[in-house]
Amino acid sequence: MTTFLPARSDWVGATRRDLLAGVTVAIVALPLALGFGVASGLGAASGLITAVVAGALAAVFGGSSLQVSGPTGAMTVVLVPIVARHGVDGVLTVGLLAGVLLVVLAVARAGRYMRYVPVPVVEGFTIGIAAVIALQQVPAALGVSTPDEEHVVLAAVAAFTDFVAAPRWEAVALAGGVALVMLVGARWRPGVPFSLPAVVVATLVTQWAALPVATIGALPTALPAPSLGFLDLGALWSLLPSAVAVAALAALESLLSAAVADGMSVNQRHDPDRELFGQGLANLVAPLFGGVPATAAIARTAVNVRSGATSRLAALTHAVVLLLIVLVAAPWVAGVPLAVLAGVLLATAVRMVEVGSVRALARAGRPDFAVLALTAVATLALDLVTAVIVGLVLAGVFALRAVSRTARLQEVPLEPGDHREEERALLAQHIVAYRLDGPLLFAAAHRFLLELTEIAPVAVVILRMSRLSAVDATGAQVLRDAVRRLEHRGITVLVSGVRDEHRRALDALDLPVFDHTPDAIDHARTLLRERDLLP
C-alpha cells in the first residue's frame, strides 16, 4: 500500500506556472462543475463540492501529475437513471461503493489492462457520451421542465413537444448564445477559456433584463460537515450493480485521461494502479460531503497541460480556487441561469468529438469504423458500460478474424541431409512435412483441419511447430481430430519443434515429439524400413 501514498518526489519541479495553470483550469471547471451537478440531478452544489473534494484528493493521491478530476459528462450520463431509481441517498451510496471497488482494483494491479482498450472503442464511447450530454441539455436549453422519461432521446423529444406548445425563446437565446461564443472563441483563440466570460455576461444580461428563466438557486457558503447519514446498509446489495458500472466508468475514463496527458507532455508517465487508488479515495470521501461520483476529466486535464502545468500543484490549486469560490462567491453564482449552463454543456459536447480522429478511423478500414459506430450507438441506446463491452467484443472478433487469417499450413522440403537423388525421390513418395505458421486458435482451427486431412496418401506426416505462435483448447482439439483421421487412413503423424509454452496444450495428442525436424525424419525412415517401404 505504501506505493499508493504521496511522496516528496511528487512535488519536485513545482513552479509558479503550476499556480497559474491551476487558476486557469478552475475558470474552465467552474461552469462545468455547476452544469454537471445540475445535469446529474443532485444540484449545482453537489457538482461544485465534487470538484473541490475529489479534485484535491485525486491530485494528491492519483497516479498522474497532470490529471484534473471532478464531475464529468460521462459520469452524469450514468448517474441520471440512478437518481431516478434510488434518489440522492442512493447516488451517494453508489459513489461510496464505487470508491471501494476502485481501491480493490488498484490493489489487484488492474490498471495495466487499460492498454487493451482499442482506440475505436474509446472514440465511439466518447461520441456516444457527447450525444447523451447534448440530449440531456435540451429541456434546460428550451426553458421547459425535465420530462418524466428515463431515456434521453425520449426525454429530449418530450421536451421539444412541450416547447412547441409554449415557446420560451429567452432560454433558447441564452443557451445558444453561450454555446456559440464558446465554439467560435475556441476556434479563434484556442488557449483562452471563453466559458466563464460567456457565463458572466449572460447572467448579467438576464438580471438586467429581468428575463423569466430558472436559475441555479442558493448554494452553500461552506463545505458541509462529512456525514454517513445517507448510508442504508440494507440497500447495499441492490445498489452494487450500479456501483460496478460507476467504478468501471471511473477507471476507464481516468486511465484514458491519464494516457492523453502523457501523450501531451514530454517526461510525464502515469502509474495506472496508483491512479485507480486516487480515484477510489476521491469517490470514497466525496459522498460524505454530498458530492457525486467523480472521475478524471479529459477536457480539464488538457487545459491543465496546455497552460504549462508540470506537477500536481496545478490540479490542487484548481481545487483550492473552487473552494474559495464556494466560500466567497456563492451568492453571485446562485443567480446563473440553468439555460446558460446548458449552453456550456452543449458546447462541451460538440468539442468532445474529435473530427480528425473519426476521419482517420474511417480511412483505416471498415472494421475500425464499425466498432466506432456500434459503440457510439450502444452508448446512446443502452448504457456506457454495456457500450464498452459491446465495442470490446466486436473489436475482439475483428482482431481474431485478422489474426486467424495469418495462420498457414505450408508444405516444406524435407531435411534429410545429403542424399542421392534416387533416395530423395523415394523419401518424398512416403514422407511429407508441413509447417504450421501463426496461431492455431478456434477461429482458424477448422480451416486447418480441412487442409490437413486433404493430404495425399503418404506413410508419414511430420508437423513442424517451431513457428506456431499460439494454440488454444479448440485448436488442440481440432488438431487431435485431424491426427485421428490421418491415423485412420494408416498415416503415422510425428511432431517436431514444439515450444515449451505449447507442450501442455498439445500433450493430449499423445504423439512422438522431437526437438528437431531431422530427428523426426530419421525416425520416419526407421518406420518405413520396418514396413519394407525403404531399402
VOGU-3710 file (C-alpha; in Angstrom, 3 decimals, decimal comma):
1> mttflparsd> 0,000/0,000/0,000  2,933/2,365/0,537  3,371/2,612/-3,241  -0,003/4,394/-3,395  0,873/7,068/-0,823  2,184/10,567/-1,684  5,941/11,054/-1,720  8,280/14,038/-1,682  9,146/13,343/-5,322  5,537/14,091/-6,329
11> wvgatrrdll> 6,148/17,791/-5,757  9,609/18,100/-7,263  9,569/20,589/-10,099  6,518/22,554/-8,914  6,735/26,160/-10,101  4,718/29,361/-10,262  3,425/28,196/-13,644  1,555/25,419/-11,850  -0,302/28,025/-9,778  -1,285/29,947/-12,910
21> agvtvaival> -2,328/26,728/-14,675  -4,468/25,773/-11,669  -6,281/29,114/-11,736  -6,896/28,736/-15,483  -8,322/25,244/-15,028  -10,560/26,461/-12,194  -12,033/29,120/-14,504  -12,838/26,401/-17,028  -14,034/23,947/-14,389  -16,453/26,232/-12,523
31> plalgfgvas> -19,283/26,300/-15,090  -18,715/22,635/-15,922  -18,894/21,597/-12,260  -22,116/23,558/-11,810  -23,568/22,231/-15,051  -22,734/18,589/-14,454  -24,056/18,845/-10,905  -27,389/20,110/-12,211  -27,437/17,557/-15,038  -26,822/14,671/-12,631
41> glgaasglit> -29,951/15,540/-10,656  -28,172/16,345/-7,371  -27,848/20,078/-7,984  -25,102/22,584/-8,696  -23,817/22,472/-5,116  -23,020/18,759/-5,416  -21,055/19,359/-8,611  -19,028/22,135/-7,002  -18,347/20,083/-3,856  -17,203/17,166/-6,010
51> avvagalaav> -14,774/19,365/-7,920  -13,282/20,608/-4,643  -13,088/17,400/-2,590  -12,486/14,798/-5,308  -10,267/17,201/-7,248  -7,964/17,752/-4,265  -7,749/14,103/-3,208  -7,145/12,800/-6,742  -4,464/15,462/-7,245  -2,575/14,337/-4,132
61> fggsslqvsg> -3,097/10,566/-4,262  -3,596/9,913/-8,004  -1,086/8,363/-10,355  -0,746/11,286/-12,770  0,976/14,591/-12,063  -1,149/16,420/-14,633  -4,599/14,920/-14,140  -7,585/17,069/-13,099  -10,608/15,309/-11,590  -14,176/16,218/-10,770
71> ptgamtvvlv> -17,734/15,707/-12,077  -17,809/14,760/-15,758  -20,339/14,340/-18,512  -19,735/10,615/-18,825  -20,425/10,088/-15,127  -23,507/12,283/-15,327  -24,929/10,018/-18,011  -24,652/7,045/-15,633  -25,984/8,925/-12,600  -29,245/10,222/-14,083
81> pivarhgvdg> -31,034/6,822/-14,103  -29,588/6,009/-10,669  -31,107/9,212/-9,257  -34,440/8,345/-10,857  -34,487/4,856/-9,314  -32,777/5,309/-5,939  -32,808/9,022/-5,135  -29,998/11,221/-3,823  -29,051/8,869/-0,984  -28,758/6,018/-3,477
91> vltvgllagv> -26,325/8,015/-5,621  -24,138/8,884/-2,625  -24,103/5,225/-1,571  -23,194/4,157/-5,110  -20,298/6,618/-5,080  -19,044/5,194/-1,787  -19,241/1,594/-3,067  -17,565/2,581/-6,327  -14,707/4,075/-4,325  -14,222/0,779/-2,503
101> llvvlavara> -14,235/-1,132/-5,795  -11,652/1,222/-7,319  -9,330/0,728/-4,343  -9,724/-3,041/-4,737  -8,860/-2,749/-8,443  -5,774/-0,723/-7,543  -4,587/-3,304/-5,001  -5,217/-6,044/-7,593  -2,995/-4,125/-10,059  -5,771/-3,940/-12,662
111> grymryvpvp> -4,657/-0,608/-14,121  -2,364/-2,228/-16,672  -5,313/-3,724/-18,567  -6,453/-0,310/-19,799  -3,914/-0,605/-22,620  -6,067/-3,318/-24,194  -8,996/-0,981/-24,917  -8,813/-0,230/-28,682  -8,918/3,336/-29,986  -12,174/2,802/-31,997
121> vvegftigia> -13,930/1,763/-28,779  -12,686/4,871/-26,981  -13,666/7,185/-29,837  -17,113/5,610/-30,225  -17,602/5,778/-26,468  -16,710/9,494/-26,498  -19,062/10,276/-29,378  -21,896/8,447/-27,649  -21,272/10,349/-24,407  -21,256/13,654/-26,287
131> avialqqvpa> -24,616/12,821/-27,860  -26,130/11,868/-24,499  -24,825/15,036/-22,819  -26,262/17,202/-25,597  -29,657/15,498/-25,392  -29,715/15,903/-21,619  -29,410/19,664/-22,019  -32,409/20,026/-24,343  -35,022/20,706/-21,589  -32,921/23,410/-19,879
141> algvstpdee> -31,892/24,943/-23,194  -35,553/25,172/-24,247  -36,654/26,506/-20,869  -39,061/23,654/-20,074  -39,180/21,302/-17,103  -37,398/17,970/-17,412  -39,893/15,357/-18,704  -40,521/12,211/-16,704  -38,706/9,995/-19,210  -35,681/7,882/-18,306
151> hvvlaavaaf> -34,216/7,538/-21,804  -32,506/10,708/-23,007  -33,855/10,523/-26,559  -37,463/10,226/-25,379  -36,894/12,973/-22,810  -35,482/15,310/-25,483  -38,443/14,626/-27,797  -40,910/15,256/-24,972  -39,119/18,499/-24,051  -39,282/19,722/-27,640
161> tdfvaaprwe> -43,004/18,921/-27,732  -43,536/20,989/-24,584  -41,519/23,832/-26,080  -43,595/23,865/-29,274  -46,733/24,121/-27,171  -45,365/27,093/-25,171  -42,114/28,526/-26,637  -39,597/30,106/-24,220  -37,223/31,966/-26,513  -35,288/33,639/-23,682
171> avalaggval> -33,788/30,293/-22,624  -33,015/29,344/-26,219  -31,230/32,655/-26,800  -29,138/32,306/-23,629  -28,137/28,682/-24,291  -27,466/29,276/-27,977  -25,508/32,471/-27,342  -23,214/30,913/-24,728  -22,616/27,818/-26,867  -21,864/29,971/-29,922
181> vmlvgarwrp> -19,387/32,166/-28,033  -17,555/29,121/-26,686  -17,360/27,327/-30,045  -16,341/30,381/-32,071  -13,930/31,523/-29,362  -12,271/28,111/-29,244  -11,517/28,322/-32,969  -10,389/31,951/-32,762  -8,256/31,725/-29,611  -7,912/28,055/-28,547
191> gvpfslpavv> -5,944/28,909/-25,407  -8,499/31,333/-23,952  -11,249/29,921/-21,644  -14,334/31,646/-23,059  -16,808/29,694/-20,927  -16,543/31,832/-17,771  -16,822/35,252/-19,520  -19,789/33,938/-21,512  -21,496/32,762/-18,321  -20,841/36,062/-16,529
201> vatlvtqwaa> -22,136/38,209/-19,397  -25,221/36,040/-19,935  -26,014/36,149/-16,195  -25,661/39,935/-16,068  -27,908/40,325/-19,125  -30,508/38,048/-17,506  -30,552/40,102/-14,306  -30,526/43,461/-16,125  -33,389/42,485/-18,431  -35,222/40,510/-15,698
211> lpvatigalp> -35,627/37,558/-18,028  -38,099/34,918/-16,781  -35,698/31,972/-16,686  -34,824/29,458/-13,976  -31,546/29,931/-12,088  -29,268/27,686/-10,047  -30,622/28,891/-6,724  -28,974/29,018/-3,322  -25,534/27,459/-2,901  -23,778/26,604/0,366
221> talpapslgf> -21,255/29,175/1,562  -19,048/26,470/3,097  -18,362/22,775/2,719  -20,939/20,756/4,660  -19,785/18,582/7,540  -18,976/14,991/6,478  -21,749/12,536/7,226  -22,750/8,930/6,592  -26,424/9,680/7,160  -27,237/8,695/3,578
231> ldlgalwsll> -25,962/5,135/4,006  -28,605/2,389/4,099  -26,887/-0,928/4,750  -29,972/-2,842/3,656  -29,799/-1,307/0,173  -26,129/-2,091/-0,500  -26,772/-5,301/-2,403  -29,369/-3,720/-4,710  -27,033/-0,789/-5,415  -23,983/-2,946/-6,136
241> psavavaala> -24,636/-3,322/-9,922  -24,849/0,467/-10,266  -21,654/0,821/-8,219  -19,871/-1,619/-10,537  -20,945/0,467/-13,540  -19,755/3,696/-11,894  -16,424/2,153/-10,857  -15,860/0,718/-14,349  -16,559/4,083/-15,934  -14,359/5,947/-13,443
251> alesllsaav> -11,491/3,542/-14,104  -11,899/3,704/-17,870  -12,176/7,479/-18,156  -9,459/8,209/-15,586  -6,871/5,914/-17,142  -7,764/7,150/-20,616  -7,354/10,758/-19,474  -4,008/9,930/-17,869  -2,812/8,376/-21,135  -3,897/11,512/-23,008
261> adgmsvnqrh> -1,966/13,676/-20,523  1,159/11,541/-21,016  0,862/11,971/-24,769  0,589/15,763/-24,452  3,650/16,047/-22,197  7,299/15,123/-22,639  8,588/13,479/-19,474  5,390/12,522/-17,638  4,260/8,902/-17,210  1,355/7,941/-15,001
271> dpdrelfgqg> 1,085/4,998/-12,612  -2,229/3,306/-13,566  -2,659/1,430/-10,287  -1,988/4,479/-8,169  -4,409/6,431/-10,354  -7,136/3,898/-9,567  -6,287/4,233/-5,869  -6,505/8,027/-6,014  -9,838/7,945/-7,820  -11,099/5,338/-5,351
281> lanlvaplfg> -10,148/7,501/-2,390  -11,760/10,538/-4,017  -15,008/8,643/-4,560  -14,927/7,289/-1,010  -14,702/10,754/0,535  -16,741/12,962/-1,839  -20,126/11,357/-0,937  -19,502/12,156/2,736  -19,766/15,842/1,812  -22,679/15,348/-0,593
291> gvpataaiar> -20,611/15,111/-3,782  -21,415/12,995/-6,821  -19,108/10,204/-8,074  -16,087/11,689/-9,815  -13,542/10,761/-12,398  -10,673/12,391/-14,228  -11,774/14,958/-16,810  -10,063/14,799/-20,185  -11,014/18,364/-21,195  -9,819/19,940/-17,923
301> tavnvrsgat> -6,665/17,808/-17,957  -5,906/19,018/-21,486  -6,369/22,647/-20,389  -4,039/21,989/-17,459  -1,281/20,630/-19,700  -1,677/23,399/-22,286  -1,486/26,000/-19,527  2,015/24,857/-18,615  1,402/22,571/-15,630  4,330/20,363/-14,640
311> srlaalthav> 3,284/18,953/-11,245  0,336/18,055/-9,011  0,328/21,583/-7,627  -1,734/22,760/-10,609  -4,611/20,318/-10,024  -4,518/21,015/-6,282  -4,600/24,776/-6,948  -7,680/24,259/-9,153  -9,487/22,628/-6,219  -8,422/25,375/-3,778
321> vlllivlvaa> -9,632/28,130/-6,117  -13,008/26,429/-6,453  -13,187/26,161/-2,646  -12,576/29,915/-2,378  -15,461/30,454/-4,812  -17,681/28,346/-2,544  -16,628/30,431/0,476  -16,761/33,854/-1,138  -18,795/33,966/-4,361  -21,668/31,519/-3,723
331> pwvagvplav> -24,385/34,269/-3,612  -23,401/35,542/-7,073  -23,077/32,080/-8,589  -26,618/31,279/-7,396  -28,025/33,682/-9,990  -26,611/31,848/-13,032  -29,489/30,714/-15,322  -29,830/26,977/-15,950  -30,115/27,717/-19,688  -26,634/29,269/-19,575
341> lagvllatav> -25,168/26,119/-18,034  -26,996/24,110/-20,701  -25,226/26,192/-23,341  -21,858/25,475/-21,707  -22,513/21,734/-21,755  -23,826/21,793/-25,331  -20,595/23,435/-26,480  -18,595/20,957/-24,385  -20,408/18,048/-26,032  -19,613/19,383/-29,504
351> rmvevgsvra> -15,938/19,863/-28,636  -15,666/16,323/-27,266  -15,905/14,888/-30,778  -12,502/14,826/-32,485  -13,441/15,029/-36,158  -9,892/14,316/-37,271  -9,753/11,073/-35,266  -13,095/9,938/-36,662  -11,932/10,586/-40,221  -8,675/8,726/-39,600
361> laragrpdfa> -10,552/5,692/-38,276  -12,959/5,818/-41,214  -9,974/5,684/-43,566  -8,328/2,906/-41,549  -10,887/0,363/-42,698  -14,434/-0,859/-42,246  -13,802/-2,960/-39,103  -12,451/0,001/-37,110  -15,247/2,294/-38,234  -17,846/-0,394/-37,499
371> vlaltavatl> -16,519/-0,721/-33,934  -16,636/3,067/-33,505  -20,169/3,381/-34,875  -21,615/0,459/-32,928  -20,019/1,624/-29,666  -21,457/5,107/-30,173  -24,947/3,769/-30,934  -24,812/1,376/-27,974  -23,798/4,251/-25,699  -26,835/6,214/-26,796
381> aldlvtaviv> -29,276/3,310/-26,841  -28,101/1,271/-23,841  -25,620/2,428/-21,214  -21,942/3,303/-21,111  -20,520/0,146/-19,576  -22,592/-2,092/-21,861  -21,453/0,001/-24,823  -17,793/-0,524/-23,915  -18,370/-4,259/-23,553  -20,113/-4,370/-26,950
391> glvlagvfal> -17,260/-2,425/-28,522  -14,607/-4,656/-26,958  -16,385/-7,817/-28,104  -16,752/-6,543/-31,665  -13,148/-5,303/-31,755  -12,030/-8,698/-30,444  -13,974/-10,502/-33,159  -12,394/-8,382/-35,889  -8,919/-8,757/-34,358  -9,315/-12,512/-34,057
401> ravsrtarlq> -10,514/-12,691/-37,624  -7,430/-10,792/-38,791  -5,103/-12,932/-36,692  -6,691/-16,192/-37,842  -6,041/-15,240/-41,451  -2,316/-15,283/-40,727  -2,411/-18,985/-39,798  -0,997/-21,168/-42,594  -0,312/-24,837/-43,223  2,561/-24,972/-45,687
411> evplepgdhr> 4,357/-27,989/-47,162  8,119/-27,635/-46,792  11,070/-29,597/-48,178  12,404/-32,458/-46,098  15,675/-32,000/-44,248  17,313/-35,464/-44,504  20,815/-34,126/-45,149  22,806/-35,003/-48,219  21,164/-37,859/-50,142  21,331/-39,142/-53,662
421> eeerallaqh> 18,548/-38,019/-55,952  17,122/-41,548/-56,040  16,891/-41,727/-52,261  15,430/-38,209/-52,022  12,716/-39,117/-54,527  11,941/-42,310/-52,605  11,611/-40,384/-49,328  9,316/-37,854/-50,983  6,985/-40,677/-52,012  6,367/-41,685/-48,397
431> ivayrldgpl> 7,129/-38,694/-46,111  5,630/-35,200/-46,209  6,462/-32,339/-43,835  4,152/-29,429/-43,081  4,999/-26,266/-41,146  2,338/-24,551/-39,032  2,776/-20,774/-39,148  0,897/-18,325/-36,915  -1,781/-19,037/-34,304  -3,841/-22,208/-34,127
441> lfaaahrfll> -6,912/-20,681/-32,469  -10,573/-21,581/-32,693  -11,160/-19,029/-35,448  -8,677/-20,736/-37,778  -8,744/-24,305/-36,480  -11,486/-25,758/-38,678  -9,953/-24,377/-41,852  -6,709/-26,004/-40,753  -8,498/-29,346/-40,211  -9,800/-29,331/-43,792
451> elteiapvav> -6,368/-28,552/-45,227  -4,552/-31,178/-43,167  -6,969/-34,038/-43,818  -6,779/-33,467/-47,593  -3,135/-34,569/-47,667  -2,406/-37,035/-50,474  -1,733/-40,649/-49,447  1,686/-40,944/-47,793  3,089/-43,092/-44,997  4,331/-40,431/-42,552
461> vilrmsrlsa> 3,337/-36,801/-41,912  5,711/-34,580/-39,939  4,162/-31,462/-38,377  6,771/-28,783/-37,743  5,546/-26,466/-34,945  8,511/-24,200/-34,232  6,658/-21,282/-35,857  3,334/-21,937/-34,161  2,734/-18,688/-32,263  -0,287/-19,695/-30,155
471> vdatgaqvlr> -2,660/-22,593/-29,607  -5,860/-22,755/-27,591  -8,056/-25,645/-26,439  -10,120/-25,582/-29,644  -7,012/-25,598/-31,807  -5,579/-28,545/-29,878  -8,894/-30,428/-30,149  -9,117/-29,857/-33,908  -5,501/-30,901/-34,336  -6,239/-34,097/-32,375
481> davrrlehrg> -9,209/-34,824/-34,642  -7,071/-34,295/-37,728  -4,411/-36,672/-36,389  -7,020/-39,354/-35,711  -8,369/-39,063/-39,253  -4,871/-39,392/-40,685  -4,104/-42,390/-38,476  -7,408/-43,967/-39,544  -6,038/-43,780/-43,092  -2,861/-45,580/-41,958
491> itvlvsgvrd> -0,724/-42,433/-41,885  1,730/-42,003/-38,985  1,955/-38,456/-37,583  5,135/-37,104/-35,953  5,645/-33,697/-34,342  8,803/-31,609/-34,146  9,875/-28,274/-32,708  7,122/-27,828/-30,118  7,729/-24,779/-27,928  7,699/-25,220/-24,157
501> ehrraldald> 4,674/-22,921/-23,752  2,647/-25,101/-26,166  3,524/-28,523/-24,757  0,760/-28,544/-22,160  -1,941/-27,813/-24,735  -0,580/-30,474/-27,108  0,030/-33,222/-24,552  -3,366/-34,742/-25,342  -2,152/-35,584/-28,871  -0,106/-38,450/-27,429
511> lpvfdhtpda> 2,299/-38,326/-30,365  6,068/-38,773/-30,648  7,579/-35,300/-30,224  11,079/-34,463/-31,481  13,132/-31,397/-30,717  14,415/-31,107/-34,276  12,929/-31,991/-37,654  15,944/-34,092/-38,847  15,408/-36,327/-35,802  11,776/-36,785/-36,797
521> idhartllre> 12,831/-37,631/-40,374  15,319/-40,242/-39,151  12,582/-41,816/-37,033  10,229/-41,792/-40,031  12,871/-43,580/-42,162  13,174/-46,255/-39,470  9,418/-46,784/-39,555  9,450/-47,021/-43,335  12,204/-49,653/-43,259  10,154/-51,678/-40,783
531> rdllp> 7,320/-51,577/-43,322  9,684/-52,505/-46,167  8,968/-49,175/-47,879  12,642/-48,181/-47,863  15,732/-50,289/-48,504
//
